Amino acid sequence: MHTIITQLIGQTPVMSIPVPNRNSTLVLKIEKNNPGGSMKDRMARSMVLAALQDGRLAPGGTIVESSSGNTGTGLALAALEFGLRFIAVVDHHAAPDKIRMMRALGAEIRYVEGDFREDEVAVVERQRLAAQLGAQLPGALFMNQSDNPANPEGYAGYVEELLAQLPDGIDAFVGCVGTGGSMTGISQRLKRHDPAIRTIAVEPAGSIVFGKPGHPYYQSGTGTPAGDEVGKVLDYSCIDEGVQVTDMQAFETARYIARRRGLLVGGSTGGAIYKALEFIALGKLSGTVVTTVADGGEKYLGTIFDDEWMAKRSLFDPSIAAQLDGWLIEKAQAA
């Protein structure tokens, strides 16, 4: 019997989506089933534990982190477990329900100041304020997930579970890349298990992780916006290919998966699913292809699942649902 909420982190289920006429299966690892609602619960606890063990964070101390919400929720849970104070530094880009969730769990919320466009992620200012608070407050530590080696280390359990759940083997992994922690932690371990596993990292169009020009985007909690630096935790050597997905492709796919499969996934997960299916359709991936339901669509009911919000930002593209149907609905074999 579990007595602490963080003991429920991990052992998340998998769900398969057959891809007809391609001899492939897309396997989704449902990380939204973690207690904080995302895969970030794993790395958040890993970072706090490492900081307590090496003395950078003292009992009763304060955690400070810049977050768009999921890491912050995971840190709020870890703070409760270890009796710590937690300050989340956020901007206007964070989903309102994520901020409400952090606050409900006892986190203190600090908004960055400044005039930012709605589709502009204020990561640089968030990082600056979080680092300042970490330096100024007694007993405080800025977690700095982008450069924290305990971030990728937090995904060891994810890979162990996946290998046990898919004993017949994994042919490819398609994941989102933001700080690079999950992509690095998962890809390194999968490659160690079997170097032939293909790893594809997906960033939003407008992100600068793979050297493309930066521009604003609506996808939350993924990518690195122009003006920010790619996280030191990102290991490019374990990634076979880096690709970009548009907001339209990501959001229309999330809506499609909800309506066709009954599974609510977040926008960045929609993007990873879109690219995974596209690569399968193009013959660039085959066999068992894994991607992560990084978080749930429940956090985006007022945004990407809201018709008015989507229409106001010109994010609808009906051709994407038709494209997904073409990839996922079995075609009759010609006589």
HELIX and SHEET records of a PDB file:
HELIX    1   1 ILE A    5  LEU A    8  5                                   4    
HELIX    2   2 GLU A   31  ASN A   33  5                                   3    
HELIX    3   3 LYS A   40  GLN A   53  1                                  14    
HELIX    4   4 ASN A   70  PHE A   82  1                                  13    
HELIX    5   5 PRO A   96  ALA A  104  1                                   9    
HELIX    6   6 VAL A  123  GLN A  136  1                                  14    
HELIX    7   7 GLN A  145  ASP A  147  5                                   3    
HELIX    8   8 ALA A  150  GLU A  153  1                                   4    
HELIX    9   9 ALA A  156  GLN A  165  1                                  10    
HELIX   10  10 GLY A  181  HIS A  193  1                                  13    
HELIX   11  11 TYR A  236  CYS A  238  5                                   3    
HELIX   12  12 ASP A  247  ARG A  261  1                                  15    
HELIX   13  13 GLY A  267  ALA A  281  1                                  15    
HELIX   14  14 GLY A  297  TYR A  300  5                                   4    
HELIX   15  15 ASP A  307  LYS A  312  1                                   6    
HELIX   16  16 PRO A  318  LEU A  328  1                                  11    
SHEET    1   A 6 VAL A  14  VAL A  19  0                                        
SHEET    2   A 6 SER A  24  LYS A  29 -1                                        
SHEET    3   A 6 GLY A 287  THR A 292  1                                        
SHEET    4   A 6 ALA A 172  CYS A 176  1                                        
SHEET    5   A 6 ARG A 198  PRO A 204  1                                        
SHEET    6   A 6 GLU A 241  VAL A 245  1                                        
SHEET    1   B 4 GLU A 108  TYR A 111  0                                        
SHEET    2   B 4 ARG A  85  VAL A  90  1                                        
SHEET    3   B 4 THR A  62  SER A  66  1                                        
SHEET    4   B 4 ALA A 140  PHE A 142  1                                        
END                                                                             
